C-alpha cells in the first residue's frame, strides 16, 4: 500500500496512490490524515488496503497523481529520531573534522532527536540563509512506527514498523563542529528535512525488505548528474529494529515516530572509502563524504557544498526500474523573510 499527503492544512490530506504512482484516490471518508491513520492503525489499515485494491482495479473514483502536489507524508510528526546506522559514514565525516571515533560507535547506536514540526515537501526548495553555513543533503531511509513501549525488545520494535520513506536530512556542515563542541548536540545545524512523496508499507517492497533493512540502491543526483547509488542494505551496522529498540530504551515512542537510518554509505571494494560515480564507484549520499575522500586522496576537499540554484534529487527504484517512493527533488533557494 502506498500513501501520500497532498498539501492541505497543516497535516495534509491523506490519499492512496496506485503502485505505478500515476493515480490516487481520497481516503478522507476513512481517515483524513496519515497521523490519524497511524493513531488507529489496527482499525483503519484493513479499510485503507481495501481502498488500495479498488484503486488498482479502477473501481473507485481517482485522479491524476502529481508529486509536486505533495507535502511530506507526515508534514509534522511527534518525533523525528535520526540514527547513524552506516558507521562507515560516521567514521569518514568525523575524520574530516579531526574528531576521533570511539570504538563503541560500532556496537552502540548513535542517534539524535531532530526537528519534526516542519518537514519540507518533497519538491519544496531548501531555504538557504547563508551559503557559508555549508549546506549539504543527506540521502537516507526511514521508517514510521506505531506506538512503541518503553523497553521494547528488538522483536517488538520490528513489529511496530508501519511505513518506509526516503529522507533528505539537510545539514549545515560548517555549523556542526561548533555546536557539537558545546556538548549538547545538533540544533541550528539541522534545519528542516524533507520526506519522499510516498510512504510505503513494508509488504510493497517484496524481498528487498528483510524486516530490518531495505536492500536496494539509493539514488541521488546533483544538478542532473549521478552522485550516489550505494546499496541501503549493505554496510548497515544497525538495522531498523535495533535503532527503534535503542530509541525506546528509556521512554516510549508515540505512533508516527520517524526513525532515520542516517546517511546511506558503502565502503569501497577494497574495504576503504568508496569512489565517486564518475570513477566507476557507488558514490556517496552526501557532499561531506565525498569531500572527506577528496581530502584523504588530494589533501583538500574539491567539491563545494550546495549553493543557491543547485538541485538535488533522491529516489529509489525497484528491480524493474520503477520508482517506489517517488522522488525528493529540491532546489536551493535564497531565504528571504517577508517584507
Steps between C-alpha positions, in 0.01 A plus 500: 500500500627845405388806695553869438394831652393772259560857611200610701506659842776418745476121482415440136218298340551125495476324165570147379736488201509232231802274485619667178464844665272631225163518680366572846173487689390686810496316831325778696180297552711242686750731671602855399873500583787254522562581866141410584539177303810409700319581825227246415692270263348166602152631425558702183782306331271224361266763357789692344633177344158425356491848350848448355386180327193675362727773363715240322189348344358837397183454703517825700521863383860607446702793376840556346771490766762775487796488736526880490168516688636302793600603847724257683285199601517637855530879456563512873571211733503447872858380473791477253785282621798469270761232541841437352456141397770518231802532725729529199341840436546607862866402493570694180315817598658510846840457339428805284461721805791342688286315755592155627229233480448298818505122450156484666343657190526157334295334775281772651270690258544874467176700473376855542155658522438738212237761422172336402257791496572629149600239243550641153292363214690271261507768229529803730819707474778473756514849656855634517556770758875509436706286262789528747308265730614210281166373367494125439243235412489157660314218325351260753238231559256535790217302655183630666388311808192411696504557875815343644508431875795600715746215524376337180694201376646485151212267405244748635671775304488301175125445538448874555630601154202626301645694206826566316603834345804676354648807666714796404651590837631849423813588698697821548848350522692810601276550803537143628849512659419804712169358615640158589788663686243637745417141595125540450452364147354620169249781476568795268710274277197280426226703325179353355531167320280368217331162460415320177158558339394143580506297820496127427390205711786247531310226311512716185879465498498125444823314568694828499372546858640244743317628806774736602686621191400619153731329253493729196721783371414849619544734205599863533596756240632853512407743222390210281820297537512168692659551841430184697353150469607311813299195599297581812517137614879485497728631780199582721652423839171545690168401341173682566369275780831555682473878456139506617569286807797723585284813472233342723739382769393759759183651352207398280473610138165632382327385183638698209856507629742516205829314545772575245791283395751779467685560175517184290864412439692209349867420534710454189570152363838509675341579836607863487302813408277464196568666166293765320248384240708680237790267585290185478410484870170507684550860600364661815174613658629839616760755401688473829598141429633582154690796644655274762618252238644786295689623805643152556604468135604854412560676830200730453129492424423590140120471492314806635197479721161589352448845357190693403366349178636149561246220463503169689295191411459190720313190383488121527391262224392139514673225308286577195612863505176649632504776760380371838464814712491771235784749504623763738615778269600830654672816385698718737341846517608814683287544809324831534273608784176673406544877467 
